[in-house]
């Protein structure tokens, strides 16, 4: 990740992980929803799995956002020149 403090532009390199992460989460959540309809007897167990997946993805994105914020804050901090004593 590169952050240009003068123009405040953030550049993120592309990767296969970013390309497949969001559709992958959608497919898993959609599959669990379909499974709830097809197997009503297992609805409670499937709901627990769905909540677990939601919690994991929310935690992943929250951690990513915190890490991004810390890097952004560090990049925007002006460089302090060492002054001789």
ABEGO torsion letter per residue (X at the ends): XBBBAAAGBBBBBBBAAAAAAAAAAAAAAAAAAAAAAABAAAAAAAAAAAAAAAAAAAAAAAAAAAAAAAAAAAAABBBBBBBBX
